[in-house]
Every structure is written in C-alpha cells, then in structure tokens.
Amino acid sequence: MTTDRSQLKSRIIPSISLGDGQPGSLSGPPPPLTQTDPRSRALERFSVTGNAIVTGGTGDLGLTACRALLEHGASGLAIFDLDEAKGPDVVKVLGGDFPDAKVEFMRVDVTDAAGITEAVRETVRRLGSVDVMVCFAGIVGSVPAVDITPEQFRFMVDVHLTGSFLCAQAAAREMIKQKTRGSIIMTGSISAHRPNYPQPQVHYNVAKAGVLAMKDSLAAEWGVHGIRVNTISPGYMNTILNEGSMLDWHKTQWYHRHPMGRMGEPEELVGAVVLLASRASTYLTGEDIRIDGGQILLM
C-alpha cells in the first residue's frame, strides 16, 4: 500500500482533550467521604463501588481478584474467560459467598474485538454499568528468539497487548457514555522491565512492555473523562503456571536472585487491584505498581 506524499501535508491530526479539574466535573476531585467515624472512613476510602469486569477471572490471580473486589463492596461482577467448564461453578461459589452482589460469567476471547464489545454491552445490560475493568487474561511461553515462529510472536502480542487494548477500549466507551468515571487495570509483568533469567521469552516480554506503554497513552487520553488507567506488574506468583517438577531448577535460579527467596501468593497481589479500583486512588493514573517482592532489584 502506497500513500500519495502530497496527502501527508493535508492530514488532520486530532488533539487530546484535557480535563479542567473543576469540582463536579469528571476530572475534578471526588466528593468528600460521607462517613464521620475513623473506622468507617477508612473502610469507605478503600471501598469498591459499582460493577467490575475481570478477564481471565477463573484463573488463580483473576479469581482471587474477583473475590477481593466483592469483599470490598463491588455490587456486581462479570467474569470473562474462555473456560466455560469453570464458569458456572465460580459463579455459584461467589454468588453464595456474596449474596448481595450479582455475579455473571461470559465466555469471552480477548482477541475477538466484536465479542468483547458485545460482552461489555451485555454486562451493562445485566448489571447496569461498568465501573472497573481488570485485565488478567493471558498466556505464557518460553521459546528461544531464533526459534519463535511469526505465528507464536503475533499470538502472544495479540492476547496480551491487543487483547488488553480491546477490553480497555470497550470498557472506556461505556464509561464515557455513562459519564461516571472509571478505573481500568491492566496486567504488566516484571518481564516488561527486565529480561527474565534463565528462560528465553522475548515475545512475552515485548507484549508486556507494550501494555505498560499503552497504559500511559490511555491514561493521557481518558483522564478528561475521569477514567484512570494503571497497570500492575507481578513477579513470579505461586499459581498453576509455576507448578510442576519440570520447573524445579528454574525456581532455584529465580530464588537465588530474589531478596525474599520465594514466589508471591495471589492474595499478595490483589491489594493493589483493590487500591486501584477504589476511591483511594482517584488521583493515581498512568502508573505501574510492581508486586515482585523486590526481585527486579536483582534481575
């Protein structure tokens, strides 16, 4: 595809709109806390209000985040995942533990733009709004760079980078339409900051680094709408992805380069999710929170 060079001189370039920060506007400060006693104010400060979507919500990290959001007050939760077998059971358990909240499951492929758009719209129809989007859906893979096929590289980027963008975009469209502000939380990785050792995984590292760069751009564009966009970057976490004797040697290498000498537990990750989803972070956007026990210090 070629472009007529004369057309380059007549391009119309859009501009990012900035908020005015005035009280009552979407970019303005939040209203004061309503509670008066210290304990109630503390709870209100870290409360999660409205409805949340969690992609990859039946996985170890996603499911722990789902539970934490409900514990902190989310009134509705839509779980997006490819795993249809787990979905109904997860809904049953969470619905039983949180009877005052409405919990839904939808089979969603984060690489399917039309499917994501429809799933987010369906979430609004079922729950009434979308106020928080948390992107945990992802895949892993370790392949030497000289052996990675174009298909492997593209698929890794498609799931992590394009998938996160499509979910954020669909959620932001609804948030803008609602005029109710919102929080979008995407998952980066320490692999976005430093190459891992000893496993080679350039396609994964690049995809996650792209998520961090994308977060900055989206935060800059959507701040005027009161939409905050942040990332969390986990280190090695104690999930099924890091189980099995075949990883024993790799784990020794990881631990030898780790100040705490261990992997993190899923529960140690979700505090940051709650922070970013709650009113405690209303002036926090375009940031990445590393949750790795200090591992990146020695990578």
C-alpha positions as CSV (number, residue, x, y, z in Angstrom):
1,M,0.0,0.0,0.0
2,T,1.4,3.3,-1.1
3,T,0.4,6.8,0.0
4,D,0.4,9.9,-2.1
5,R,3.0,12.1,-0.5
6,S,1.0,15.2,-1.2
7,Q,-1.7,13.9,1.1
8,L,0.8,13.9,4.0
9,K,0.7,17.7,4.0
10,S,-3.1,17.8,4.4
11,R,-3.5,15.4,7.3
12,I,-6.0,16.4,10.0
13,I,-4.4,15.3,13.4
14,P,-6.8,15.1,16.4
15,S,-5.8,16.5,19.7
16,I,-6.1,15.0,23.2
17,S,-8.6,16.8,25.3
18,L,-7.6,17.7,28.8
19,G,-9.8,18.0,31.9
20,D,-10.4,21.3,33.7
21,G,-10.3,19.7,37.1
22,Q,-13.2,21.7,38.3
23,P,-15.3,20.4,41.2
24,G,-18.2,18.5,39.8
25,S,-16.5,17.7,36.5
26,L,-15.4,14.2,35.6
27,S,-11.7,15.2,36.0
28,G,-12.4,17.1,39.3
29,P,-11.8,15.8,42.8
30,P,-14.2,13.2,44.3
31,P,-16.8,14.3,46.7
32,P,-15.8,14.2,50.4
33,L,-16.1,10.9,52.3
34,T,-19.6,10.6,53.8
35,Q,-18.7,8.7,57.0
36,T,-17.6,10.5,60.1
37,D,-16.0,8.0,62.5
38,P,-12.5,6.9,61.7
39,R,-13.1,3.2,61.2
40,S,-16.0,3.8,58.8
41,R,-14.0,6.5,56.9
42,A,-11.1,4.0,56.5
43,L,-13.5,1.4,55.1
44,E,-15.2,3.9,52.7
45,R,-11.8,5.1,51.5
46,F,-10.9,1.7,50.2
47,S,-14.4,0.6,49.1
48,V,-15.1,-0.6,45.6
49,T,-18.3,0.8,44.2
50,G,-20.3,-0.2,41.2
51,N,-19.7,-3.1,38.9
52,A,-16.4,-4.7,37.8
53,I,-15.3,-6.9,34.9
54,V,-12.4,-9.3,35.4
55,T,-10.9,-11.0,32.3
56,G,-9.2,-14.3,32.9
57,G,-11.4,-14.4,36.0
58,T,-11.5,-18.1,36.6
59,G,-7.6,-18.3,36.8
60,D,-5.7,-18.2,40.0
61,L,-4.9,-14.5,40.0
62,G,-8.2,-13.4,38.4
63,L,-10.4,-15.4,40.8
64,T,-8.5,-14.0,43.8
65,A,-9.1,-10.5,42.4
66,C,-12.8,-11.2,41.8
67,R,-13.2,-12.2,45.5
68,A,-11.3,-9.2,46.7
69,L,-13.4,-6.8,44.7
70,L,-16.5,-8.3,46.1
71,E,-15.1,-8.2,49.6
72,H,-14.5,-4.5,49.2
73,G,-18.0,-3.7,48.1
74,A,-18.4,-4.3,44.3
75,S,-22.2,-4.6,43.7
76,G,-21.8,-6.6,40.5
77,L,-19.1,-8.7,38.9
78,A,-18.8,-10.0,35.3
79,I,-16.2,-12.7,34.8
80,F,-14.8,-13.0,31.3
81,D,-12.9,-16.2,30.5
82,L,-12.6,-18.9,27.8
83,D,-13.0,-21.7,30.4
84,E,-16.7,-22.5,30.2
85,A,-16.3,-25.5,32.4
86,K,-15.2,-23.5,35.4
87,G,-17.5,-20.5,34.9
88,P,-20.8,-21.8,36.4
89,D,-19.0,-23.2,39.4
90,V,-17.2,-20.0,40.1
91,V,-20.4,-18.0,39.8
92,K,-22.1,-20.4,42.2
93,V,-19.4,-20.2,44.8
94,L,-19.0,-16.4,44.6
95,G,-22.8,-15.9,44.5
96,G,-23.2,-18.0,47.6
97,D,-20.4,-16.1,49.5
98,F,-21.7,-12.7,48.4
99,P,-25.5,-13.0,48.1
100,D,-26.0,-9.2,47.9
101,A,-23.8,-9.0,44.7
102,K,-24.8,-10.0,41.2
103,V,-22.2,-12.3,39.7
104,E,-22.2,-13.2,36.0
105,F,-20.0,-15.3,33.7
106,M,-19.5,-14.9,30.0
107,R,-17.3,-16.8,27.7
108,V,-15.0,-14.3,26.1
109,D,-12.0,-14.5,23.8
110,V,-9.9,-11.3,24.4
111,T,-8.6,-11.5,20.8
112,D,-12.2,-11.2,19.4
113,A,-13.0,-7.5,19.1
114,A,-16.6,-7.9,18.3
115,G,-17.1,-10.5,21.0
116,I,-15.5,-8.2,23.6
117,T,-17.7,-5.3,22.6
118,E,-20.8,-7.4,22.9
119,A,-19.8,-8.9,26.2
120,V,-19.2,-5.4,27.7
121,R,-22.5,-4.2,26.4
122,E,-24.2,-7.3,27.8
123,T,-22.5,-6.6,31.2
124,V,-24.1,-3.2,31.2
125,R,-27.5,-4.7,30.3
126,R,-27.3,-7.2,33.1
127,L,-25.5,-5.2,35.8
128,G,-26.4,-1.6,34.9
129,S,-23.0,-0.2,34.3
130,V,-19.3,-1.0,34.1
131,D,-17.1,0.9,36.5
132,V,-14.0,-1.2,36.8
133,M,-12.2,-3.2,34.2
134,V,-9.4,-5.6,35.3
135,C,-7.4,-7.4,32.6
136,F,-5.9,-10.7,33.8
137,A,-6.4,-12.9,30.6
138,G,-3.1,-14.1,29.3
139,I,-0.8,-16.9,28.2
140,V,2.8,-17.9,28.8
141,G,5.5,-19.3,26.7
142,S,9.3,-19.7,26.6
143,V,11.0,-20.1,23.3
144,P,14.5,-19.1,22.1
145,A,14.2,-16.0,20.0
146,V,15.8,-17.7,17.0
147,D,13.1,-20.4,17.1
148,I,9.9,-18.3,17.6
149,T,7.6,-18.5,14.7
150,P,5.8,-15.4,13.4
151,E,2.6,-17.0,14.4
152,Q,3.8,-17.6,18.0
153,F,5.0,-14.0,18.3
154,R,1.8,-12.5,16.9
155,F,-0.4,-14.6,19.0
156,M,1.4,-13.6,22.2
157,V,1.1,-10.0,21.3
158,D,-2.5,-10.4,20.2
159,V,-3.5,-11.9,23.6
160,H,-1.6,-9.6,25.9
161,L,-1.4,-6.3,24.1
162,T,-4.2,-6.2,21.6
163,G,-6.5,-8.1,24.0
164,S,-5.9,-5.6,26.8
165,F,-6.5,-2.7,24.4
166,L,-9.7,-4.1,23.1
167,C,-11.0,-4.7,26.7
168,A,-9.9,-1.3,27.8
169,Q,-11.4,0.4,24.8
170,A,-14.8,-1.4,25.1
171,A,-15.0,-0.5,28.8
172,A,-13.9,3.1,28.2
173,R,-16.6,3.6,25.6
174,E,-19.3,2.6,28.2
175,M,-17.7,4.6,30.9
176,I,-17.7,7.7,28.7
177,K,-21.3,7.1,27.7
178,Q,-22.2,6.7,31.4
179,K,-20.3,9.8,32.5
180,T,-19.5,8.1,35.8
181,R,-15.7,7.9,35.7
182,G,-14.0,4.6,36.0
183,S,-10.9,2.5,36.6
184,I,-9.1,0.3,34.1
185,I,-6.4,-2.0,35.5
186,M,-4.2,-4.0,33.1
187,T,-1.6,-6.6,33.9
188,G,2.0,-6.0,33.0
189,S,4.9,-8.0,34.4
190,I,8.4,-7.7,35.8
191,S,9.3,-9.2,32.4
192,A,8.2,-5.8,30.9
193,H,11.0,-4.1,32.9
194,R,13.9,-6.6,32.6
195,P,14.6,-9.8,30.6
196,N,13.9,-12.9,32.7
197,Y,16.6,-15.5,33.6
198,P,17.0,-18.3,32.7
199,Q,14.0,-18.7,30.4
200,P,14.0,-17.1,27.0
201,Q,10.7,-15.4,26.2
202,V,11.2,-12.3,24.1
203,H,7.6,-12.4,22.7
204,Y,6.1,-12.4,26.2
205,N,8.5,-9.6,27.4
206,V,7.7,-7.4,24.4
207,A,4.0,-7.9,24.7
208,K,4.0,-7.0,28.4
209,A,6.2,-3.9,27.8
210,G,3.7,-2.8,25.2
211,V,1.0,-3.0,27.8
212,L,3.0,-0.6,30.0
213,A,3.4,1.9,27.2
214,M,-0.2,1.6,26.2
215,K,-1.3,2.4,29.8
216,D,0.5,5.8,29.6
217,S,-1.2,6.7,26.4
218,L,-4.7,5.7,27.5
219,A,-4.3,7.5,30.8
220,A,-3.4,10.7,29.0
221,E,-6.3,10.4,26.6
222,W,-9.1,9.4,29.0
223,G,-8.3,11.5,32.1
224,V,-10.7,14.1,30.8
225,H,-13.5,11.5,31.3
226,G,-12.4,10.7,34.8
227,I,-11.1,7.3,33.6
228,R,-7.9,6.2,35.3
229,V,-5.7,3.6,33.6
230,N,-3.0,1.8,35.6
231,T,-1.0,-1.4,35.5
232,I,0.2,-3.9,38.0
233,S,3.4,-5.9,37.2
234,P,3.6,-9.2,39.1
235,G,6.8,-11.1,39.7
236,Y,6.8,-14.9,39.9
237,M,3.5,-15.9,41.5
238,N,2.5,-19.2,43.2
239,T,-0.1,-20.3,40.6
240,I,-0.6,-23.4,38.5
241,L,1.6,-21.8,35.8
242,N,4.6,-22.2,38.1
243,E,3.8,-25.7,39.4
244,G,5.4,-29.0,38.4
245,S,8.8,-30.6,39.0
246,M,10.0,-29.6,35.5
247,L,10.3,-26.1,36.9
248,D,12.4,-27.0,40.0
249,W,15.7,-26.0,38.5
250,H,14.2,-22.7,37.2
251,K,12.8,-21.9,40.6
252,T,16.2,-22.3,42.2
253,Q,17.5,-19.7,39.8
254,W,14.6,-17.4,40.5
255,Y,15.0,-17.7,44.3
256,H,18.8,-17.2,44.1
257,R,18.1,-13.8,42.6
258,H,15.3,-12.8,44.9
259,P,15.6,-10.8,48.2
260,M,12.8,-12.8,49.8
261,G,13.7,-16.1,48.2
262,R,10.2,-17.1,47.2
263,M,7.3,-16.5,44.9
264,G,4.3,-14.3,45.8
265,E,0.9,-15.6,46.8
266,P,-2.1,-14.4,44.8
267,E,-3.5,-12.7,47.9
268,E,-0.4,-10.6,48.0
269,L,-1.2,-9.2,44.5
270,V,-4.8,-8.2,44.9
271,G,-4.3,-5.4,47.4
272,A,-3.0,-3.3,44.6
273,V,-6.1,-4.2,42.5
274,V,-8.3,-3.1,45.3
275,L,-6.4,0.1,45.7
276,L,-6.6,1.0,42.0
277,A,-10.3,0.1,41.9
278,S,-11.2,2.1,44.9
279,R,-11.6,5.8,45.7
280,A,-8.3,5.7,47.5
281,S,-6.5,6.1,44.1
282,T,-8.7,8.8,42.5
283,Y,-5.6,10.9,41.7
284,L,-3.5,7.9,40.5
285,T,-3.3,7.2,36.8
286,G,-0.7,6.2,34.3
287,E,1.2,4.3,37.0
288,D,2.7,0.8,37.2
289,I,2.8,-1.0,40.5
290,R,5.4,-3.7,40.7
291,I,4.5,-6.6,43.0
292,D,7.5,-8.8,43.0
293,G,9.0,-8.9,46.5
294,G,11.9,-6.9,45.2
295,Q,13.0,-9.4,42.6
296,I,13.6,-6.8,39.9
297,L,16.3,-5.3,42.1
298,L,18.5,-8.3,41.4
299,M,17.4,-9.2,37.9
